Amino acid sequence: MKTKASIKADPSKGDKVVRRRGRLYIINKKDPNRKQRQKGPALKK
């Protein structure tokens, strides 16, 4: 999956890029409000 330009991760602020269930997430343990998500393929039920 390609990363969109709108998703910004700043490692100096503690951001980590994680891929879970086909989606791209940016998580931050130091500042939990700095969460981002890139929409991926829809999950099948």
C-alpha positions in Angstrom: 0.0 0.0 0.0 1.3 3.4 -0.9 1.4 6.2 1.7 -0.7 9.2 0.8 1.0 12.7 1.0 -1.7 13.7 3.5 -0.5 11.3 6.1 2.5 12.8 7.9 4.6 10.9 10.4 7.3 12.7 12.4 9.6 10.2 14.1 11.2 13.0 16.2 7.8 13.4 17.9 7.4 9.7 18.5 5.2 8.7 15.5 5.3 5.1 14.3 3.9 3.8 11.0 2.0 0.5 11.6 0.2 -1.6 9.0 -2.8 -3.5 10.6 -5.5 -5.4 8.7 -4.5 -3.7 5.4 -4.7 -0.2 6.8 -1.9 2.2 7.5 -2.0 3.8 11.0 0.3 6.3 12.6 0.4 5.8 16.4 2.2 7.8 19.1 2.7 6.5 22.7 4.0 9.9 23.9 1.1 12.0 22.5 -2.0 9.7 21.9 -3.8 12.6 20.1 -1.4 12.4 17.1 -3.3 9.4 15.6 -3.8 9.1 11.9 -5.3 6.4 9.6 -5.2 5.8 5.9 -8.2 4.0 4.6 -7.4 0.6 3.1 -9.5 -2.1 1.5 -12.9 -2.8 3.0 -13.1 -5.8 5.3 -15.3 -8.7 4.2 -17.9 -10.0 6.6 
